[in-house]
Amino acid sequence: MEILHPLNNEVYPLNTEKPTAEPAKEEEDYKKNGILIRSPRTTQKGEDRNTPSKLRKKGMKRQASFIGSIGEGKEGDGAPALHSEMDKTIHSGREIWSTKVDFLLSIIGCVVDLGNVWRFPYICYQNGGGAFLLPYTVMAMFGGIPLFYMELALGQYHRSGAISIWAKICPLFKGIGYAICVIDLYMSFYYNTIISWALFYLYSSFGSVPPWTSCDNKWNTPNCTNYFLKDNATWTEFSISPAEEFYVRQVLMVHKSNGLDDIGGLNWHLVICLIIIFTVVYFSICKGIRTSGKVVWVTATLPYLVLLILLVHGATLPGAWQGIIFYLHPQWGKMFTLQLWIDAAKQMFFSIGPGFGVLMALASYNKFDENCFRDAMITSSVNCLTSFLAGFVIFTILGYMAEKRNEDISEVAKDLGPSLLFISCAEALANMPASSFLSAIFFLMLVTLGLDTTFAGLESVITAVLDEYPNLLRKRRELFVLVLIMICTLGSMSTITFGGAYVVQLFEVYATGPTIIVVFLEAIAVSWFYGMKQFCKDIREMIGFIPGKLWQICWVVISPVFLLFIIISLLTTSSEIKLFNYTYPYWTKVLGNFLGLSSIIWVPIYMVYKIIITPGTLGEKIFTSITPERS
């Protein structure tokens, strides 16, 4: 695939602002690439006022030499431009962000989620502490951030959701959009259940002391050991903390289930929490981005205030600095292990969030000339730094627990997954001064982190479907969102049973895995079928300069290799799933693989369908199917 080289007079640093071209006269009509551009004075009544002349004023004028170098159609050459000037104006009836801050906070709220609080700190210390940061940074620079930038640029330029956008890029790959919608639905089935757990903890925190601080409750067993309040308490291999029993026996009630063969009835206090969550979600997104864009001013910023409060307080606790040293102490020997690089790649990918259609959907409501490069740099950097900050918070807490238990931190931090938040962190917070307040703001932070991601994930589905069927659904958005929320609620029912935690784990392992394949196909379709020349032309039309050569190499080669590396590692490493000493039976692996296949299968299904319905010979069918459709 050919890499587009900027002309000598068009080479700009990656962080350079777009150059300003000579402004056009607003009172005169003019031709651009053979297309008549009407001045605002002569614009007919009812036409969009966001005219290309305004865009030209902001530096959108292209030099003829550059146009020829990227193969754009020129006046009289018989090769019409792929995207008309009208494509650059805001479509009738399509919203745009009220302010740029609304967009940035929505993106940050989407990519900064629960995984930043528990997954990154755990994987960091598990893979050599400070030594993990170098592979993580490398994977971010050459894999995660280029993909992040690519999706923002695609969504902003084509102003379409994850389904309809492929008609403008490579129609043969339209099944990617349907696969993304299925994955987002699966994610909503279990992710909101985790938020419901946090909401129940938040409710339970409003008391003189949190209920998971003692062993005197009806759900406790003889193995419950409260080592915080009793100096003579002995911690043995059979001991169970009151926080763990509260989580397992009161919140989840998994002791009433025999596993996935018998998940039991509904856990009614979680049903109520889930209904509250989905009600908040509905009223936040039913009106569109102008509503959700204001909600994120609270939900996206509150977690940072809470993290800072917990960090300052946690740093004063006994054992806190021991936890930080354990978190960052470099184990350079692990730098040369393959598993460390695999974990760094997976963590970066799932943290930065391409492949869920969210970045495309949110960017599609931007103004055409928004600097998507700068937005990508800001939001992806905030995401990475948030993960790093959360690690300090979590390990000051774990260091405090290790001090109290008189154990090594590796034993205290052995829980991977939500258990780290709902057992280890909950236990430590409940035994600090002002325990109710600290517990309440901590779980409020988890709720807001989860809500942001839910807003964005469902907006991805809504935007994709409404853009694909605008005449049918765009004016019925509120009704469509209501139906979607009802589907998500019904789909979540299995996760709020007594054995719901086992179902959550099954969804988490298998339902989101195909996202990596989706992004791999997406990168191939954009770089190798749509073409790097056309993609770079699109970006220059928006921000005024060509992406640097390194970015192009990443999109064409490095990022696809990065994704292929993750896919191969996931396919070749198969480990059994366990939760609460329950080992998942073999049939659940078959079910999980079927769950993953049910989303990605839409890609080949649509390819076959597209080729069948396209007229012509087989060669003509294929050529037509990979050629962008002109609007």
N, C-alpha and C positions, 0 to 999 in steps of 0.2 A: 504494500500500500504506500503510495507516494506521500511524502511529508511536504506540506506547504511551507515554503521558505518566504518569510517577509522580505519585501523589497528593502533596499538599503536605506531609503528614507522613511521606512515604516517599521523600523525595529524599535520596540518599546520595552522597557523593563516590565516584569510581571506585575509590579505594583504601581505602574505609571498610569496616571489619569489619561483618558482619551483626549486627543488633540482637538482643538476647536477650529472648525473650518470657517471660512468666510460666510457670514450670514446671507441668506437669500432675501430678496425683497418680497415682503409679505403681500404687496398689492398686485403682484404680477403672477400670471400663470406661467408655468414653464414645463419643459419636457425632461423626463429623467428615464433613461433606458427605454425610450420609445413610448413612455406612458405619460399622459397629460396629468400634471399635478395642479389641482385647482387652488387658487388663493382663497383665504378665509372670506375675502370680500365677495367672491363669486360662488362660494359654496352654496349649493342648493339647500333649501329648507329641509330639515330632517336628516341631513348627512352628519356623520360624526365630525365634531370640531377638532378632534385630536389629529390634525392633518400632518401629512409628511413634511410640509414646509416647516412646521414647528420642530420636527425631528431634525430637519436639515440645519436649522438654527443651532441645534445642540451638537453639531459635529458629525452628522451622518453623511456628508457629501463624500462620495468615493472617487478616486482618481481613475482615469481611463486605463492607465497602465496596470493598475492593480486588478481592475475588472477583467482585463484580458488575461492576466496571469492566473486567475482562478476559474476562468472558463465561463463567466457569467454572460448571458445573452446581451448583445448590444443592438442598438437601433439599426434595423435594416439587415442584420446578419441571419435572420431566419431562425434564431434560437431564442425563444421567449424566456424571460426570467422565470425561475421556478416559483418564486413567491411574488405576487403582485404587491404594489404599494398599499392596496387596501388591506392586505394581510397585516400590515404594520399598525393599523388603527385598531382601537378597541372595538371588538364585535358588539353589535347592538344587543343589549340585554345582559352583557357580561360585566360582572363587578370588577373593580380594581381596589387595591388596598387603600384605605383612607390615608394612612401614613406609612412611611418606610419602616418605622419602628414596629408597627403591627406585624409586618411581614417578618422582620428579623426575629422578633420574640416568638412568633409562631414556629419558625424553623428551629430556633433554639429549644423551645418547648417540646418539639417533636423529637429531636435527636438526643436531647438530655433526658434520659428516662431512668427507670429503676435499675437498669443494668449498670449505669454509671456509678451507682451507690454501692452495689455489692459485687458485681462481676469483675470490674476492673481491679479493685483493691485485692481481691482474692487471687486472681490470675497473676497479678504483679508479684505478690510475695511468693506465690507457688513457683514462679519461674525465675527466681533469682533476684527479686527486689529491684534495686536500681539497675541491674544488668538487663532487665526486661524493657526498660525505657528506650534503649537504642533500637532494637528490632521493631518496637511499637512505632517509633518515630519514622523509621525507614518505610514501614508498611503504610503509614499515613501519607507520606510525601509521594510515594510512587503508585499507591493503589487506592486508598480510601478517598483522599481529597480530590484527585482527578475525576473519579467517578461521581463524587458529590457535585463538582463543578459542571460536569457534563449534563447531569439531570436538571440542574437549575437552568442551564442555558437552553436545553431542549424545551422545557416547559415554558420559559419566558418567550422564546422566539415563536413557537407554534401556538401558544395559548390554547392548549388542549389537554384533556385528561389522559390517563394511561391507555385508554382504548383507541380513541379517535386520532391520537397523535401519530399512530403508525401509518395511517393513510398518507401522511405528509412526509414520512421518512422512508419506510419500506413496508408496503402493505402486506407482504408475505408473513411478516412477524407480528401481525395484529393480535395473534393469540397470546402474546406476552401480556397485553393489557388485561385480557380475561383471567390469565393466571394470577396476575397481581391482585385483582379484585377478590379472587377466591382465597388467596393467602391472607389478605387483610381481614376478611371475614373470619377465617380460622383464628387469627390472632385476637380478634375482638371476643371470641368465645371464651378464651382463658385469661387474657390480660386483665379484663375488667373484674374478673373474680379475684385476682391478686389485689386490685385496688379495694375491693370489698373487704378483704381481710384487714387492710390498713385502716379502712373506715371503722370497722368494728373495734380495732385497737384504739383508735382515736376516741370513740365513744366511751370505751372502758377506762380511758385515762382520766376522765372527769370524776375524780373522787379524792378522798384525802390521801390515799396511796393507790397505785395501780394494783389490780387484783392478782397480778403474776409475781408479787413479791413474797407471798407466804404459801405455806403448805396446808393451810387450814380451810381450804375451799372444798366443796362437794366433789369436784372433779379430780382432786389429788389422790395419789396412791401412796402406799407405805414407802416406796423408793424415793419419794420427793425429799430433797435435801436442800435446806435453805442455808447456804454457807456464808451469805452476806451478813445476816443479822446475828448469827450464833458463832462465837469464836471457837467453840469446842466442836463444831460440826466436822465430820470426817467425810471427805469426798472419795468414793470408791468407784470401781468400774460399773457398779450397778446403780449408782446415784443418778437421779434425774432432777434437773433444776425446776423450780416452780414455773419459770418462764416457758420451759419446754413443755411441761404438762398443760399449761394454759393454752399454748399454741396447738398442741396435738389433740388434747382431749376436750377443750372447751370451744376453741374457735373452729377447728376443722372437724372434730369428733370422728377421727379416722378409726378409733377403737370400735366403732359401731359398724365398720365395714370389714369384709374379709378380703378385700382387694378388688381388682377389676372384674373378677367373676361375680362379685356381689357388692356393688357400690352402695346399696342401701337407699334410704329415702332422702327427702330434701332436708337440708340444714336451714331451718326457717329464719334464724337470725341473719344468715348470709343472704338468703333470698331478699329480705328487706333491704339490706345494705346494697345489693346489686340493683334493685329497683331504684333506689335513691341515686346511685351512680348514673344509671342510664337516663334518669329523668334530668339530672344536671347536664348530661351530655346532649340530650335532645334540645333543651332550651338554649344551649350554648351554640349549636351549629345549625339549627333549623332555618335561621334567617340568612345564613351565609357568612362570608368572611368578615363582613362589617360588624357582626356580633361576636364571633369567635376571636377576631382580632383585638377586641377590647377585653375579653375575658382573660386572654393570656398576659395582659399587663399585670395581673395578680398571680395567675398560676405559674407563669414562667419566671417571675422574679422572686417570689416568696421562698423557693428552695435555697436560693443563694443567701438570703438573710438567715435562714435556719442553719445552713451549713456553717456560716461564720460564727453564729452564737454557740453552736455545739463544738466548734474547733477551739474557740477561746476558752470555753468552760472545760473541755476535755483535756486541754494542755496543762491544766492545773491539777489533774488527778494523779494519785500515786500510780506509777507504772506506765504513765502515758508516753514518756519519752522512750521507754523500752519498746513500746509498740511501734513508734515511729522508726526507731533504728531497725527493728525487725522488718518493717515495711520496705525500707529503702536500702538496707545493707546489700551491696552488690555481691552476688555469687557468680564471679566471672566464668567459672567452669561450665555453667549452664548456657553460656552464650553460644557455644558450638554444638548444642544439641538441636536436632531437627524439631523436637516437640515444642521448644520455646518459640521458634519461628512460626510454626503452625498455629500455636495459641495466639501469638501476636497478630497474625493475619486474620484469624477468626474474630478476635476481640475488636480489631479496628473495623472490620466490615460490619459486624452487628451493631457496633457503637455509632458509626457515622450514618448508617441507615439508607443506602441506595437500594433500589429493587422493590420497595414497597409502594412506589408511585406517589409518595407523599411530596417529595421534592418537586416533581413535575407539576403536581396539582397546585401547590402553594405558589410556585413561581409563575404559573400560568395567569395569575391575577395581578402580576406586576405590570408597570408601564413598560413599553417596548424598549426604551433606552435606559432602563435601570442597569446599574453596573453589577451584573451578576457575578463577575469575577471577584470583586471586592466583597460581595455578600457571602460568597463561598468561603473566602479566606477567613472572614470574621466568624461566621457561625461554626465552621469546622474547628477552628482554633478554640473557640469557647467550649465546644464539646469535649475536646481533649483535655483542656485545662480543668474543666469541671470534674472529670474522672480522677485526675491527679489530686485535686482538692478533696474530693470525697474519700480518697484513700487515707489522707491524714486524719480525717474525722473518724473513720471506721477503726483505724488502728490505734488511735488514742483510747478509744473505748475498749478494744480488745486487750490492749496493754493493761488497762485498769482491771479487767476481768481476770487476766492471768495473775496479777498481783494478789487479788483476793482469793483466788483458788489455789495459789501456790503451785501453778502448773506452767508449762511452757506455752508460749503463745501459739505454737503450731497445733497444740491440742485444743485450745480454745477456739481457734479459727478454722477448724476442720470442716465445718458445715459450708457446703457450696450451694448457692441458690438463695431463694427467699428466706430460708431458715436462718441465714446470717443476720437478716434484718429483724425477723420476727421472734427469734430466740436470743441470739447473742447480744445484739444491740438493745433489744427491749429489756433484757435482764440487767444489763449494765446501767441503762438510763433509769430504771425503776429503783435502783439502789444508790442513786446520787442525791445530793441535796436538791430540793425543788423538783422531785422526781415526777410529779404529775404534770407540771408545766413542761419539763424537758421532753417527757414522753408524748405529750399532746402535740407540741410543735414538730417533733420528729415524724410522727405518723401523719400529721397534716402535710408535711413536706412530701411524704410518699404519695399521699392522695393527689396532690397537685401535680407531681411529676407524672403520675399515671394518667391523669385527666388530659394533660397536654398531648401525650402520645395518642390517646384515644381520639381526641378531637382531630388530629392530623390524619390518623389512619382511616377514620370513617370519611373524612373530607376527601381523601384520595378516591374512595369508592364512589362517593356522591358526584364528584367532579367528572370522573371517568364515565359514569352512566349518563349523567345529564348532558355531557358534551356529545355522547354517541347518539342519544335520542332527544335532541333539544326541543323539537316541536311537541313531543308527547309529554315530557317531564319538566322542562325548565320552569314553566309557570305553576307547576304543582310540586315545587321543591319541598315544602313543609310536609305534605302528605307522603312523598317518597321517603323523606328522612324518618318519619314516624314508622312506616312499614319496615325500613331498614333496622331501626332500633328494636322493633318487635322481633325481627328475625334474629338479631344478635342476642336478645334476651332469651329466646327459646333455645338458641344454640348453646347458651351458657348453662342451661339447666343441669346438664350432666356434671358440670364442674362445681356445683354447689350442693352436691349430695354428700353423704358421709364419707364416701370414697372419692370425692371430687378432687382432692389433692393429687391422687394417682392419675386422674384424667388430665389435669393441668400439666403434669410432667410429660404425659404422652404427647399432648399438643405442642408443648414447648420444644421437645426434641425433634419431632417429625414434621409438624405443620409448617414451620418457618424455614426449614432447611433448604427447600427448593428455591428460595429467594436468591441463593448464590448462583444457581443455574440461570435464573431469570436475568440477573444482572450480566452474567457472562454473554448470554445471547443478545442482550441489549447493547453491550459494548461492541460486539461483532457487527450487529446490524448497523449501528451508527458509523463506525470507523471503516468498515469494509464494503458495505452496500450503499448506504447514504453517501459516504465518501468524506474524507477528511477535508478536501477542498471546499465542498459545499458547507460543511459544518463550520469551518473557520470563516467562511464568507458570512454565514449567519451571525456569528459572534461579532465580527467586525461591524456589521450593520447596526448591532445593538450598542456596543460599547466603544467603537471607534478604532480598535486596533486588533491585530491578529494575535491569537494565543502564541506564546513562545514555542520554539521548536521542542523543548523538553515536554511541554504539555501534549503536543501532538504525538510524540513518541510514546508517552504513557498511554494515551487513548488507543493507539494502533497496536502496540505490542505489550508494554509492561503491565498495564492493568488487566488485559485478558489473561496474561500468564499468571498474574497474581491471583485472579479468580480461579483459574484452572488448578493452581496449586492447592487452594482450599478445597475444591471439589474432590480432587484425587485423595487428599488426606482424609476427608470425611468418608469417602467410599471404602478406603482401605483400612480404616481403624474402626472396628466394631466392638463396642463394649456393652456389657449388660447394664440395664437400668435398674437402680435400686432407690427406694425411698422409705424411710422409717423402718429399715430392716425387712422391707417387702421387696422381693426380687420379681420383676415383671416376667410373666410366663412367655414362652416362645411365640405364642399366637399374637401377642401384642406387638411383636416386631413386624409380623406380617400385616397386621392392621395399620401400624404406623407407616409402613412403606406404601400401603394403599392410600393412606391419607395424604402423604406427600405427592404421590403420583396423580391424585385427583385434581391437583392444581396445575402442575406442569404439563399434563396431558393435553391441555387446551392449545398449546403451541403447535404440536404436529397436527392436531385435529383441524385447526384453522388453516394450516398450510395446505393440507389436502383439499379442504373445502374451497380455498381461494383458487387453487389451480384448476379444480373441476369447473367452477362457474366462470372462469375467464375464457373468452373465445379465442380460437386460433389453434395452431399446432402446439405441441408440447414446448418447443423452444420459445414460441411467441408467448405462451401462457406464463412461462417462468420469467421471461424478460419483462412482461407487463407487471407481474406480481412483485418484482423488486424495484420497479420504477415509481417514484413518488407521484401521487395523484395531484393534479393541478386543480386548485379551487376556483 
